[in-house]
Each structure stands twice: as C-alpha cells, then as structure tokens.
C-alpha cells in the first residue's frame, strides 16, 4: 500500500534534501539507511522530544511554564 505525501511533507522533504546537499561532504558524514515505520515513529518522537525539551528550557521569567 503506497501512501502519497501531502504538500507539507513534500515541502519539508525538499527543504531538508536541499540543506543536506549544501553541506560540505569533506566536513560531514551523512549516512542514509532505510528504516521501518515503527522505527521511524520512535526516532521522530525522540527527536521531537529533545527539540521541545530544549525550547521549553529557553523559556524563563513571566513566560515560564508552570506545572
């Protein structure tokens, strides 16, 4: 079953691909490998978790998160 990408996903893929192609190949090692859907979901969740955690750590003062 093939799933078509939406416009947003296509745009994100193009931007990421363009940025990766601009990197100096002598300075960075970029490994590409196929992963299954379950692993992709886990990796994306881990990445998003770290990004959100970092973003929330930048909030301070009156804008801080109260729990």
Residue pairs with C-beta under 8 A, 6 or more apart in sequence:
5 13
20 30
23 30
35 43
56 65
59 65
